[in-house]
Amino acid sequence: MFFRLLPRRIGTVEPEVQEQIRELSTAQLEHLGEALLDFSEAADLTVWLESRQG
């Protein structure tokens, strides 16, 4: 579902970013779904993903 919504919200999503999303847990995907509403560009997604890496 995210892979249909993301391009509509922020444009093209690079394959390596798509792979990072596939590796997220269910809880992280839920948080991403909420955060997606605040994204306006691909950089917002990148920053969000980087902030969750440990």
VENWOKA-V473253 format. One record per backbone hydrogen bond with DSSP energy under -1.0 kcal/mol. NH is the residue of the N-H (numbers start at 0). CO is the residue of the C=O. E is the energy in kcal/mol with one decimal. If there is no record, write none. Layout:
BEGIN
nh=NH co=CO e=E
nh=NH co=CO e=E
END
This chain:
BEGIN
nh=3 co=0 e=-1.4
nh=4 co=0 e=-1.9
nh=5 co=1 e=-3.1
nh=8 co=4 e=-1.6
nh=9 co=5 e=-3.5
nh=10 co=6 e=-1.2
nh=17 co=13 e=-2.2
nh=18 co=14 e=-2.1
nh=19 co=15 e=-1.6
nh=20 co=16 e=-2.0
nh=21 co=17 e=-2.1
nh=22 co=18 e=-1.2
nh=23 co=20 e=-1.7
nh=28 co=24 e=-2.4
nh=29 co=25 e=-1.9
nh=30 co=26 e=-2.0
nh=31 co=27 e=-2.6
nh=32 co=28 e=-2.3
nh=33 co=29 e=-1.5
nh=34 co=30 e=-2.7
nh=35 co=31 e=-2.7
nh=37 co=34 e=-2.2
nh=43 co=40 e=-1.3
nh=45 co=41 e=-2.1
nh=46 co=42 e=-2.5
nh=47 co=43 e=-2.1
nh=48 co=44 e=-2.7
nh=49 co=45 e=-2.6
nh=50 co=46 e=-2.0
nh=51 co=48 e=-1.0
END
